[in-house]
């Protein structure tokens, strides 16, 4: 499973409006940046209390990127 697919799958299962979830991937010299966009009212569900859900997603991405030997970061907006 690709990192983009993982982020999209988790986000769609967390939010109330899964149709509003959009994931974009940008590759640059420092690595890959995954941008996650959700509806404004679902932002808190994706970030979590004290950022716990966002931290968990970033940890999963870090593990996947270490396995593949590349740098992947997540931006939520």
Residue, then its C-alpha position, 0 to 999 in steps of 0.5 A: x500500500x502506498x503512503x498516499x493510499x494509507x493517508x486517504x484510507x485513514x482520513x476517509x474512515x475518520x471524517x463525517x464527509x469522506x467525499x471531501x477528503x483530498x490527498x495530493x502528493x508533491x515530490x521535491x529534492x527533500x522528499x515527498x510531501x503528502x497534503x491532506x485536505x478535509x472539510x473544515x468541520x472534520x479538521x478536528x477529527x483528523x488532527x485529534x486531541x493534542x494532535x494525537x491522530x496527526x502524530x500517529x499518521x506521521x509515525x506510520x508514514x515514517x515507518x513506511x518511508x524508512x522501509x522504502x528508503x525515502x523521506x515522506x512528510x504529511x501536511x494537513x490543511 
